[in-house]
Amino acid sequence: MAEELTPAVSGAAAAAADPEAPEEPIKQRKNGLYPGVSDELAENMRSGWADTELRDLEPIPQAARTAARRAALSARFPGERLVVPAGNLKTRSNDTEYPFRASVEYAYLTGNQTEDGVLVMEPTADGHRATIYLLPRSDRENGEFWLDGQGELWVGRRHSLAEAEQLYGIPASDVRELAGRLREATGPVRVVRGHDAGIEAALTDKVTAERDEELRVFLSEMRLVKDDFEIGELQKAVDSTVRGFEDVVKVLDKAQATSERYIEGTFFLRARVEGNDVGYGTIAAAGPHACTLHWVRNDGPVRSGDLLLLDAGVETHTYYTADVTRTLPVSGRYSEIQRKIYDAVYEAQEAGIAAVRPGAKYRDFHDAAQRVLAGKLVAWGLVEGPVERVLELGLQRRWTLHGTGHMLGMDVHDCAAARTETYVDGVLEPGMVLTVEPGLYFQADDLTVPEEYRGIGVRIEDDILVTEDGNRNLSAALPRRSDEVEAWMAALKG
C-alpha cells in the first residue's frame, strides 16, 4: 500500500475528541520520504477541483423504518437526551486499521455506517429532535484532504452533511463540535457504551452504568421482531449464502489439494461480491475439526472420506446476516456411520423446526431437538436411559454441547442484551427470526464412544422466520436430508 504522509491518528479524530483544543498543523510522518510541504505546493493543492456535491439524492430504502424506530425510542425515554455512537476506527497494526463496522444500535436507528458518527436525540416538549453528527467533507483549505491519514484522497470521498441529510432524513452536524456540546449538556442523559471513548468521556459525569444498560437492553429488544424490510434483507443474505455453499461444493477438489482455507476463501468471494462481508468468521471444519464448535483457523486438510462442516453466512450491505450450516461428505457420499449420525441430527432439527410457531415458548424448539438426540444416544448405548433421566441430568450435552439456536438479524447472535424474560424465557411472535441448529460431536479422543464414532461432528442449521400460522425456512433452498444432499452435490459437480 502507498506510504501516507501523516500519522495514523487524523486531525479530524483528534478534534472530535477535544474540539476546544487549538487546531494543530498536520504533522509529517516520521521517516516519510518528503521533508515537508512547500507553500507553493500547498497553494496549488487548494484550487482546481471540480464541485462534486451530490444533489437531489433519494433517501435510503429503510429511511421510513429508521424514523419509526427513533419514534419508538423517543416514546420509551421521554425528556432524556439519548446518545448512540457508531464507533471509531480500530488500529490493526501501526498505521493500518481494521475494516470499520458501525455499531448495530447506530445503524439500526439511522441506516448510516460511517465511522465517528453519533446519533443524538435531544428531548423536546413533544418528543425528541434527532441529529446525526458526522465528519464533513475533508477540508481543502488546510490540506486535510490530502495530508491527513483519513483525508478523502487517501480513504475515499465521504458524504457532505447536506448529502447525509437527504439520504438519512435526519439533520446533520459536524461531529467535531459534539464533545464540547455534550460536556455542557444538562438534564438526564443516556449513552450506548463501548463504541466511542471520546463521547463517553464527555458524558462521564452525566451518565450511570445502570441507566445506560437500560438503553442498550431496550434497543436490543426492539430488534426481536423484524419488520418487512428486515425480513427481506435476511432473505437476501440467505439467498447469497446458498450460492456461496454451491460455490464451495464445486471446488471441493481444489480444497482437497490445498486446505480448508480454499473453502473459506471461496465463500468469502461470494460474500464480498454480493454483500458487505461475511456475517462472522467462516467455520470450514473438515474431519475432526468439525467437533470444534468455532473452528475458524481453517488451516487443516480436506480429505475424501471425511465430512466438511461449513457454517457460514453472507452479510448484506445493510448488515443483516444469514447463519447456515451444512455437514457435507467431501467425497459426495456419506459412509454408513456418517449417515447414521447425520440422519439423527436431521431428525432432531425437523423436530426443532416443527416447534417454531407463534405462541410457543422460545425454549420449545431446543427441548424438542434435544429430546430426539438424547433418545438416539440412549438407543445407541452411549448413555444410560431413560431419556427423561438423560435430559434432567443434561447427560446428552457431552455430545450435543451447545444450545439449539439463537435470534438472528443485524448480529449473528442478535438481541443478545435483551432481558432473559423476553428472550430465552419469552414467547415466539410473528416476525422473529431464529436459527435451529442441533448437532452431535464425537471428539477424536472420546474413549466413551466406539472408535468408529470418534472424530465425527455434524451440525445442520437453518434460518427460520416465525409466521402468523407457523414458520418459514428462509434457507430451504439448501437440501438437508442426507440423500438430497448427495444428489445436490452430484448435480453441482456435474
N, C-alpha and C positions, 0 to 999 in steps of 0.2 A: 504494500500500500504506500501511497505517497507520504512524504515526510511533511507534517504540519509545521507551520511557522511559530505556533504558540503553545503554551502549556495546555494540558488536557482539561484543566478547570477553566471554564469560559468566564469572561467578564460578565455576561448576562446572568449566569447562575450565581455568581458572587453578589451581583446587585440584587437579585431576587432574595437572597438570604439576608442582606442588610442594605436596603435602599438608601439609608441615611449616610452611608459611607461615601466619601468623596470618590468620584469616578477616577480610576487609575488608568494610565495609558496601557494599551495592550502590550504585554511583555513578549519578548522574543524567546523562543525555545532555547534551553541550554543545549549546546552542541549543534544548533542549527547551522546550515551552510551559509545563510545570509546574515551578515552582521547587524543589519538594521534596515530601515525604510527611509529612503531619501524623501525630502519634501516634494521633489518633482514627481516621484512615483506615487506618493500619497495623493497629490493633487490630480494626477492622471486617473487614478482609480476611483475618484469621486464622481466622475462625469462620463457621459457617453453611453448610458444604459437606457434601454427601452422601458417604457411603462408596461409592466406585466400584471397590473391589478386585474383580477377576475371579477367581472360584474354580472349581475343577473343570474347568480348561482341558484340552483334548486336546493331546497332543504334535503338533508339526508333522509332515506326512506323511513327511518324509525323516529323522526323528529316528533311526530304527534304522540308516539308511545313514551318517549323520554319526558315529554311535557306532563303527561298523565302521571308518570312515576314521581316526578317532582311535586306534583299537586298532592299525591298521597303522602309523601314525606312531610310536606308542609302541614297537612292536617294532623299528623301524628305529633309534631313538635311545635305547636303554636307559640309565638313570642320568643323563640330561641334562634340564635344565629347558628347555622349549620355549615360546616366546612368539610369539603370532600376533595382531597388531593388526588391527582393522577399518579404522582411519584416522580422520581428523578432517575437519570441515567446512573447505572452502576458500573464501576470500573471492572473490567475483566483482567487487564494487566497493563501497567504503565499508563499509556495514553489511549488504550482501546477500551470500548465499552461493550457490555452485553446488549443484544437487541432489546429495545425497550418494549414493554407491555404495560399499558396503563392499568391501574387498579380496577378491579371489577366493579366496585361501587361507583367510581367516577365514570367509567364507560357506560354503565347501566343507566345512569342518570343524565348523561349528556350526549352519548354517541361519539364523543371526541376521544382520541387515543394518543395525543401528543404529550411528551414529557414536560414536566414542570407545570402542567395545567392544574388549576384549582377551581372547583365549583363552590361558590359562596351563596348561601341563601339568607338574605337579610330579612328579619321579621318586619312586617308592616301591619297596619290596622286590620287588614282583611286577609292575611296570609303571609307570603314571603315574596321578595323580589330576588330573582336569581341573576347572578352574574358569573360568567366564565372568565377566569383570569388566565391569560396565555402570554407567551413570549411573542411580541410583534415581529414583523419582518426585520431582518438584520439591517443595522444602521450603515448606510453607505458613507455618511459624512465622516464618522470616526474610524472607518476601516474595519469595523467589526465583521462585516460580511465576508471579508477575505483573509483577515488576520486572526480572527478568533477560531479556536478549535471547533466550536459548534456554530460557526458562521455558515450562512447558506451556500457559499461557494464550496465549502468542504462537505457539508452533510445534506445539502439539498434545500430547495425552496420550502418555506412554510407559509401557511395562510396568513394573510393580514387579519387584523382584528375585525375589519369590516366584512371580509370574506367569511370569517368564522361566525359572525352574527347571522349571515344569510344561511349558512349550512346548518347550524345547530339551533337556530331560533332563540338564542339567548344573548343578551347584551354582553359584549366582550370588553375587557380592560387589560391593561399591561400588568402582568403578574409581578413585575419588579417593584411595583408600588404596594403590593398586598401586605407584605410582612409588617410594614410600618402602620398600615391601617388597622391590622388586627391587633397590634400592640396597644393601640389607642381605643379599641372597641370596649364598650361597656355592655352589661347585661349578660344573660346566660349564653354560653357557647358550647357547642359540641363539635368534635373533630374525629374523623376516621383516622386512627393512628396507624403507624407502621409504614407510611409511604413517603413522607416528606418531613425530614428532621427540622428544616428551617421554618416551616409553617408551625410545627408543633412547638418549637422554641418561642415563637412569637406569641403563642397562646398559653405558655406554661403556667401562668398564674391565674388563668381564667377557666380551666377545664379540670375535670376529675376523671379518673380512670373508670369509675362506675358509670357515670353519665355517658362517657364516650362509648363504653361497651354496649349500652342500651341502643345507641345509634347504629352500631355495627350489627347487632343482632336484628334490629328491625329491617335494615337493608338486606340482610341475608334471608329473612323470612319473606320479604316482598318477592323474592325470586322463586319461591317454592312452586307457584302456579305460573306457567308460561302463557303469554298471550299468543295470538295467531302469528305475529311477526317472528317471535322467538321459535315457535314450533317449525315454521318454515325454514329458519336458519339451521335448526338442528337437523331437519331432513336433508338440507343441502350438505351439511357436514357428513352425515351418514352416507349419502349417495357418493360423495367423493371418496369416502373411506372404502366403500365397496369396490370402487375402481382401483384403489390402492392395493387391496387384497388380491384382486385379479392380476395386477402388475406383478406382485410377488410370486404368485403361482407360476407365471410364465417364465420366470428367471431362476427357478429353484436349481436348475443345472449349474448356473453361474455361481449361485451361493454355495453349492457343494464344492466348487473349485476354489472358493475363497473363504468366506466365513459368514457368520450372522450379520456382519456389517453390510454385506451386499443387500440383504433383506431390508435392513434399516434404511440404507440409502435409497433403495428403490421406492419404498413407501414415502420417504421424505420428499422425493421429487414430485410425487403426486400432490402432497400436501402444499408444497410451495407454489406449484403451478396453478392449482385450483383454489387454494385457500391462503390464509395468513401464515400458517405454520402447522406443525403437529400440536395437538392439544396437550400433550405430555410426552415424556420420554418413551419412545417406542420400545416395547418389550419383544425382542426377536429371539426367543429362547428355544434352542434345539436340544434334543436329547435330555439329559438330566438337568440342564439349565431350566427346563420348564417347571421344575419343582421349587425354584427360587421365585417368589411371587413378583418381585420388582427387579427382575434381571434386566438391567439396562446397559451393561458393559458391551453386550452384543459382539464379543470377540471370539466366540467359540466356533468349533467346526459344525458343519451341516452335513449329516451323513444319511445316505439312503438306509431305510430300515428304522430310523428314528422318527419321532414326532417333532413337529415345529409348533410351538405355542406362540402365536402372533397376537399381541394385544396392542392396538394402535388406533389412533383417531385423528382425522383432519380437523383443524380449527378454521372456521370461516373468517372472513375479513372483519366480521363484527364480533369475533371472539367466542362464538358458540362452537362447542366441540362434540364430536362423536367419541364413543368409547366402546370398541367392539373387539371381541376375542374369538379366534377360531384355532383349534388344535388340529393340524393337518399332517397326514403321513407324507414325509418327504418323497417317498417312492411313488406315492399316488394310491397306495393300498394299505389299509390297516392290517397289522398282524392280529392273530386271534386274541391275544391278551390285550392289545391296544384297543381293539374293537369292544371288548368286554367292558373295559374301564370307561371308554368314550361313551358307549351307549348308556351306561349308568348315569353319567353326568348329564347326558341329553335328557334322560327320563326325569332327573331332578329339575333340570331347567324347565321342562314342559310343565311340571307341577308348580314351579315358582311363577311362571308367566300366567298360568291359569288363575292364580290367586290375586293377580293385579286387577283391581276393578274399583270404581268409586264406592266409598263407604267401607271398604276393607281396611283393617289395621295395616299400618305400614309394615309391621313385622311379619304379616301373614305369608308373604312370598318367601321370605327367608326360612320360616318354620317349615313350610311345605317342601322346599328343596332339601333342607337338612334331614327331614324325616325320610325321604327317599334314599338319601346317601347313607344314613345310619342303617336302614334296612338292608342295603346292599352289603355293607361291611359285616353285618351280622350273618347274612346269608353266605358270605364267602369265608366265614370262620375267622375273620381278622379281629373281631371283638365279641365279647360275650353279651348276648341279649338278656332280656328282651329289648326291643327298640326304645320303649319308654325309659328304661333304665339308662340306656346309652345317651339319650337326649338329656335326661335330667342331670347326669353327671358330666355331660359335654365330652364324652369319650371319643366321639367321631371327629373332634376338632384336631386330633393328631394328624389326620389326613385331609380334612376339609379346610382347616386353617383360618379362613377369612369369612367375613360377612358375605351375604349373597348379593349385595348390590348397594347402590347409593344414588342420591339425586344427581342429575346431570344438567348442565347448562353452560354458563359462561366460564365456569370452572369445571374440570373433570369431576371433582368431588364438590358439587355445587351446594350452596346454602349451609356450609359446614358450621357457621356460627349460630345457626338457628337454635332455639331452645329445644331441649330434648322432648318436651311435651308436644311440640308442634312438628317434630321431625320423626325421630325413631319411635316415639310413643304416640304419634299422631295417626290421622286417618287420611287415606288417599282421596284426592279430589281430581275431577277432570282438569286437564292442563298440566298436571305434574308429569315429569319425565324422569325415569329412573332406569338403572341398569339391573338386569337379572343375570348373575354370573356365578353359578356354582362351580366348584372344582374338586378334584381329587388329586392328591400329590403324594407319591410314594418316594421318599428320599432314597438316594442311592445307597446310603449307609443305614437304612432302617432294617434292623435284624428281626423286627416283629412281624414282617410280612414275607411271603415266599419270594425267592430270588427273582422270579420272572416279573414281579410287580415293580421291583426297585428301579428307580431312575425314570419312571413314567409319571408325567404330570399332564393333566387335562383340565382345561377351563373352556367353557362356552359362554359368551357374553353377548347380549343384545340390548338395544336401547328401546325402552317401552314407554309409550305415551298412554296415560290414563285418559280414556274417553268417557263420554256420557253413559255408555252402556257396556263398558268393559275395557279393552285396551287395544292398541295397535302397535305392532312390532315395526319400528322405523327401519330396522336393519334386516327385514325379512328377505331382501334380495340376495343375501348371502346364505347358501344352504347350511343346514345344521345337522340333519340326520346323516349318519355315517355313510350309507350307500349313496345319498345325494351328494355328499362332499366328494366322494370318489368319482362320481360321474361328472361333476362340475370341474374337477381338476383335470380329468382326462380330456374334456372338451377344450379347456383352455390351452392344454399342451398340444392339442391337435392330434 
